[in-house]
Amino acid sequence: MVTGPSEMPLTILPPLRDVRPKRSRIAPCYYGDVFSNDAVREAYADNAWRSGITWTYGTTSNGVAQRLLPRGLGVILSFPWEPWTPPGEFAKVLELRPDIGAIDFAGKPVPRRLCPTWALSHFDDWRPELAKLADGLLRDSTYRGVNWDLEEPVVDPPTFCTCERCLAAFAKEAGLSLKAELKPAELLGPHRDAWVAFRCRQNATMLGHLRELFKAAKPDVEVSLYSGYASRYTREHYGVDWPLLAQHLDLGIAGYGYDRANVAATREAMGAKPFLGGEMYYLSPHTDERVPPSGPAEWRNRLVRQYLGSGCRGVLIWWLPTMEGGAFYGTSEAAELIAGEEEFLDGAERVEGRFKVTGLPAGDWHAFRKGGETRVYLLNLKEQAVEATLTGPAGWAAGVRSRGNEGTSAAEGEVVAATLRPFGWLCLTADP
Ligand SMILES: [Zn+2]
């Protein structure tokens, strides 16, 4: 192989903004240590803090979280329990009792899985082992939150459990009066939606049990769940129906990327409870269909868009070890922007319906109103400048003021025309 010299532009970034939001969370994922050098751990901890990162998701068993806990870092534990697996010593019981194990669509036993219908109707039988796991991790720990990562497919691909117990419970719950015996294949055809709903309800019931165990181990711990955004895909592919889960949750977390309708559906499913959407900083352009940001400004705008779209509580990031200088810098600008807006946005009413906007896709602009003040946030997610126009309520345009140094705006009659620089942002404020 012959390689020649290549040229790369070198960009010297300004110092990180070093502003931390008070209430909002910028929370990258980080589990066990992937760094073995203390100088690297120290640098990541320092960069994270100065980028406005005050929460992480994963564990405290790494050199970054351990350095930041004394400074006030909040950590959400990713609870290490795969759905319906036998916890701890209960694995031995399952080995001796194949009748309580899950069965796949071909009628074969699924290794290391309990039948969900059995598991829920006999929860007390295996509860002690699951409680031991929760207790060991949470009691007297520094975790402020605990999260169940639920991404367990229901029918995509066909998985489990098609045992007689499950089929009978499903038929009863779905109100089917079956003349003939129900065949597993029918669950993927005529009964697909009802079957998915049945499994999603079982997962929601399980979440209720987990909540009890978490709270028993640590009463003030915040209980959350991570999955995909609310959609048919998430119900079928992850077994998660968000509207069923909210009652058992203090916080919802979903991701990744920004799909306006699905982010809004998840936010609405959580009602008044907080929800964090996720953004991916995962630099593998050859193997991952998610395109990495072109630089810090695009990354900042992605974070801010997700923050505004998912309800102004924060953003989950996948994941910390791939974040480099540009990612930290963009994050630090997003954190500074969020820190400046979060007090206004806390309890503000979403008022996109009062505006007509051209030049920006829905979801790349957001409007909120509180205490007689309206703020419209315009985000350019393109590498070209964008011309946008806004038509708002009567009298709005005349009083509009513009903030943000990455665009300009001018009012003409009832219309405000704004020009946004590539990956720029603007906030338009008015009192009426
Ligand atoms: Zn079953």
Residues whose N, C-alpha, C, O or C-beta is under 5 A from the ligand:
A	BS01	ZN	C115 P116 T117 C161 T162 C163 R165 C166
